[in-house]
Amino acid sequence: MKQEPKNSFDIFPKDLLDFIDQQRDGDTHRLLLSPPANVNIDIRLAVSTLEALKKLKGKADTWYNTKELVFPSAMSAEQCSSEIAAKYKALYFKGSVIVDLTGGLGVDSYFFSKHNPFVFYIEKDPFLCQAANHNFRVLSSNNISVLNKSISPHN
């Protein structure tokens, strides 16, 4: 039986989040090829989150160490700023409204939100936006507005 999301902002069910937490050190290839029969979750999302967590360890430790975050793409974890770089960038923009035009995983937006009253996170991938919105709430960054938009001269 599928569980309802725990919060109105949360589209990721608690059983998925618990499974990810339990499998942090598990074999993702085995999970993908032979998922547990008694688990009713999005196994691909679980595996992509587990793969992303491996890439975030030592790179973005705040994100790695925070339970209940979700990552729909391991590649976004590869491409994201390191925590050190994101904190450094945030030092140069304080007290402003920030627009992050390449939202991605949201590491930069998260650290910008610590020094600024409001941050616009813009990302063209709708699932990445859903995950970022969820992750920002888990991280208690309520001053980030997630916008699913493609920025180009034609729109």
N, C-alpha and C positions, 0 to 999 in steps of 0.2 A: 504494500500500500504506500503510495507516494505521500510524503508529508507536505503540508502547506509551508510556504516561506514563513520565517519567524518574524519578519518585519515588513511593513508595506513597501519599503524600498528594495527589499531583498527578493530577487527572482530565483536565487539559488537555494534549493531546499537543504535543510539541516542534515539530512542523511548523506547528501553529496559532500558537504563540508566535513562531516565526521569521517567519511570514507577517505577523503584526501588526507586528513590529519593522521589517520591510522596507517596509511600507506606511504608516508613521507620517505621512508628508506627502502621501499619495496622495489621490485623489478618491474619497471613500466612495460617492457616488451612482453613479459609474461602476462601482465594484467590485460594488455590489449589483445593478445592472442587467445588467452583463456580467462575471460572475466569470470568472477565468482557468480555462480548461478543464482544465489539467493539475494543478490544485490540489485535493486531497481533504481539505477542512477544512469546519468550520461557518462559512460565509461570513457569516451573520447575526451570529454571536457576534464574529467578527473586525471587522465594520463597527461594531457597537455599542461594542466596545472602542476602536476608532479615534475614533469620535465622542466617547466619554467622555474620551479623552486630550486632545482639543482643548479640552474644557471644564475639564479639570484644570490645563492649562498656566497658570501664574501664580496658581492658586488653591490647589493642593496639589502643590507642586513635588516633594516627596519621592516622591509616588506617580507623578507624570508622568515623572520621571527614572529610575524603577526599571523595568528591562526585565522582561518575563515576567509582568506583572500582567494580570489579565483583568477586564473589566467587562461584565456581561450587559445593562446598561441605561445609556444615556447620561443618562436622567433622574435616575438615582441620583447621577451626577456633578454635575448641576445642583443637587440638593437637599442634597448633603453639606456639612459645615462646611468652611470654608477651613482651610488648615494653620495660619494664624496664630490663628484662633479656637479650633481644637482644642488647640493648644499652651497657649493662655491658660487654657482650661477645665481642662486637666490640672494646671496649677499649684495649683489649689484642692483637688485630691484626690490626696494623696500617702500612700503606705504603707497603703492600704486595699484591700479587695476591691471592685471596681467592677462594676456591672451596667448595661450599655448596652441599654436596653429598645427602642430604635429603631435597631438596628445599621446598616441601610442599607449604604453603601459600606464603612464601617468606619474612616473617618478618625479619628473621636473615639476609638474603641476602641484603635486603633493608638497614638495619643499617650498615652492613659491607661496603656497597657501599659509605657510607658517609665518611669513613676514609681510603679507599683503592682505588688505581687507576683502578682496574678491579676485577669483581666478576663473577665466573661461578656458575650459579644456575642449578643444575641437579635434574631432577624429572622424574619418570617413567610414571606418568599419563599424557597423552597428553593434556587433557582438562585443567588440572591444570596448565600445561605449557603455554597454550594459555592465560589463565586468568592472570598468573603471568607476562607474557610479556606485556600484556595490562596494568596491574596495575603498573608495574615499569615505563612505559612511562607516565602514568597519574601522577605518583609521581615524575616525572622528574629525574629518576635514569637511565641515559643512558649508564652507565658503567657496566651494568649487562648483561651477555650473557646467554640466556635461552637455555638449552639443554635437549631435551626429550630423556633420556637414562636410562637404568637400570644398575646399577653398581653391578656386581657380578664377581666371579672368572671365569665364563664361557663365558664372552663376551669381 
